[in-house]
Amino acid sequence: FGVSGWIWGDRGVPPDERDAVQKKTFTKWVNAHLARAACRVGDLYSDLRDGFVLTRLLEVLSGETLHCHEWWHHHHHS
């Protein structure tokens, strides 16, 4: 462990700050891919929670259609 119990690899960045930077960076990466599906994420945790946006991301990354949209729409808008 480094100073104040932080791991040396963190270069002295507090864990909360590091997590915030990682979350922001990953959100930008996700949105860059979701732009091809006319979709976007505001908050990773809440927007990926029900699986719909995550399914869209998987479709964009894989180039495959997963056919989950009909199920999701039926179960969340009935």
Phi and psi restraints in degrees (value plus and minus 20) as a CYANA .aco file:
   2 GLY   PHI    -116.8   -76.8
   2 GLY   PSI    -173.0  -133.0
   3 VAL   PHI     -81.9   -41.9
   3 VAL   PSI     116.7   156.7
   4 SER   PHI      37.7    77.7
   4 SER   PSI       4.3    44.3
   5 GLY   PHI      63.4   103.4
   5 GLY   PSI     -18.7    21.3
   6 TRP   PHI     -98.2   -58.2
   6 TRP   PSI     130.2   170.2
   7 ILE   PHI     -95.0   -55.0
   7 ILE   PSI     119.8   159.8
   8 TRP   PHI     -76.2   -36.2
   8 TRP   PSI     -54.4   -14.4
   9 GLY   PHI     -82.1   -42.1
   9 GLY   PSI     -38.0     2.0
  10 ASP   PHI     -98.2   -58.2
  10 ASP   PSI     -29.0    11.0
  11 ARG   PHI      36.1    76.1
  11 ARG   PSI      16.3    56.3
  12 GLY   PHI      58.9    98.9
  12 GLY   PSI     -10.8    29.2
  13 VAL   PHI    -105.2   -65.2
  13 VAL   PSI     107.1   147.1
  14 PRO   PHI     -79.0   -39.0
  14 PRO   PSI     123.1   163.1
  15 PRO   PHI     -74.3   -34.3
  15 PRO   PSI     -60.1   -20.1
  16 ASP   PHI     -83.9   -43.9
  16 ASP   PSI     -60.7   -20.7
  17 GLU   PHI     -87.6   -47.6
  17 GLU   PSI     -62.1   -22.1
  18 ARG   PHI     -81.0   -41.0
  18 ARG   PSI     -64.4   -24.4
  19 ASP   PHI     -81.8   -41.8
  19 ASP   PSI     -60.6   -20.6
  20 ALA   PHI     -84.5   -44.5
  20 ALA   PSI     -61.3   -21.3
  21 VAL   PHI     -85.7   -45.7
  21 VAL   PSI     -63.4   -23.4
  22 GLN   PHI     -83.6   -43.6
  22 GLN   PSI     -61.9   -21.9
  23 LYS   PHI     -83.5   -43.5
  23 LYS   PSI     -64.3   -24.3
  24 LYS   PHI     -83.5   -43.5
  24 LYS   PSI     -62.7   -22.7
  25 THR   PHI     -83.9   -43.9
  25 THR   PSI     -65.4   -25.4
  26 PHE   PHI     -87.2   -47.2
  26 PHE   PSI     -57.0   -17.0
  27 THR   PHI     -81.2   -41.2
  27 THR   PSI     -62.7   -22.7
  28 LYS   PHI     -82.4   -42.4
  28 LYS   PSI     -61.5   -21.5
  29 TRP   PHI     -83.3   -43.3
  29 TRP   PSI     -66.3   -26.3
  30 VAL   PHI     -80.4   -40.4
  30 VAL   PSI     -67.6   -27.6
  31 ASN   PHI     -84.8   -44.8
  31 ASN   PSI     -52.8   -12.8
  32 ALA   PHI     -82.2   -42.2
  32 ALA   PSI     -58.2   -18.2
  33 HIS   PHI     -99.1   -59.1
  33 HIS   PSI     -60.4   -20.4
  34 LEU   PHI     -87.4   -47.4
  34 LEU   PSI     -39.5     0.5
  35 ALA   PHI     -77.5   -37.5
  35 ALA   PSI     -51.2   -11.2
  36 ARG   PHI     -90.0   -50.0
  36 ARG   PSI     -37.2     2.8
  37 ALA   PHI    -128.8   -88.8
  37 ALA   PSI      -5.0    35.0
  38 ALA   PHI      31.1    71.1
  38 ALA   PSI      27.1    67.1
  39 CYS   PHI    -160.1  -120.1
  39 CYS   PSI     136.0   176.0
  40 ARG   PHI    -174.0  -134.0
  40 ARG   PSI     141.1   181.1
  41 VAL   PHI    -133.5   -93.5
  41 VAL   PSI     115.5   155.5
  42 GLY   PHI    -118.0   -78.0
  42 GLY   PSI     -69.9   -29.9
  43 ASP   PHI    -147.2  -107.2
  43 ASP   PSI      99.2   139.2
  44 LEU   PHI     -73.4   -33.4
  44 LEU   PSI     -68.9   -28.9
  45 TYR   PHI     -84.7   -44.7
  45 TYR   PSI     -66.7   -26.7
  46 SER   PHI     -99.1   -59.1
  46 SER   PSI     -56.7   -16.7
  47 ASP   PHI     -96.4   -56.4
  47 ASP   PSI     -43.2    -3.2
  48 LEU   PHI    -116.3   -76.3
  48 LEU   PSI     -23.9    16.1
  49 ARG   PHI     -78.6   -38.6
  49 ARG   PSI     -66.5   -26.5
  50 ASP   PHI    -105.1   -65.1
  50 ASP   PSI     -26.7    13.3
  51 GLY   PHI      73.9   113.9
  51 GLY   PSI     -34.7     5.3
  52 PHE   PHI     -84.2   -44.2
  52 PHE   PSI     -72.3   -32.3
  53 VAL   PHI     -87.4   -47.4
  53 VAL   PSI     -56.4   -16.4
  54 LEU   PHI     -81.6   -41.6
  54 LEU   PSI     -59.7   -19.7
  55 THR   PHI     -82.9   -42.9
  55 THR   PSI     -62.3   -22.3
  56 ARG   PHI     -80.7   -40.7
  56 ARG   PSI     -63.3   -23.3
  57 LEU   PHI     -81.2   -41.2
  57 LEU   PSI     -65.0   -25.0
  58 LEU   PHI     -81.4   -41.4
  58 LEU   PSI     -58.2   -18.2
  59 GLU   PHI     -84.2   -44.2
  59 GLU   PSI     -64.1   -24.1
  60 VAL   PHI     -84.0   -44.0
  60 VAL   PSI     -65.3   -25.3
  61 LEU   PHI     -88.4   -48.4
  61 LEU   PSI     -56.2   -16.2
  62 SER   PHI    -110.5   -70.5
  62 SER   PSI     -41.5    -1.5
  63 GLY   PHI      56.5    96.5
  63 GLY   PSI      -8.5    31.5
  64 GLU   PHI    -131.3   -91.3
  64 GLU   PSI     134.1   174.1
  65 THR   PHI    -117.6   -77.6
  65 THR   PSI     107.4   147.4
  66 LEU   PHI    -114.5   -74.5
  66 LEU   PSI     -27.4    12.6
  67 HIS   PHI      37.3    77.3
  67 HIS   PSI      10.5    50.5
  68 CYS   PHI    -114.2   -74.2
  68 CYS   PSI     -32.3     7.7
  69 HIS   PHI     -83.3   -43.3
  69 HIS   PSI     -61.6   -21.6
  70 GLU   PHI     -83.7   -43.7
  70 GLU   PSI     -63.2   -23.2
  71 TRP   PHI     -83.1   -43.1
  71 TRP   PSI     -67.2   -27.2
  72 TRP   PHI     -81.9   -41.9
  72 TRP   PSI     -66.0   -26.0
  73 HIS   PHI     -82.9   -42.9
  73 HIS   PSI     -61.8   -21.8
  74 HIS   PHI     -84.4   -44.4
  74 HIS   PSI     -62.9   -22.9
  75 HIS   PHI    -101.2   -61.2
  75 HIS   PSI     -40.2    -0.2
  76 HIS   PHI    -126.9   -86.9
  76 HIS   PSI     -28.1    11.9
  77 HIS   PHI    -149.2  -109.2
  77 HIS   PSI       1.4    41.4
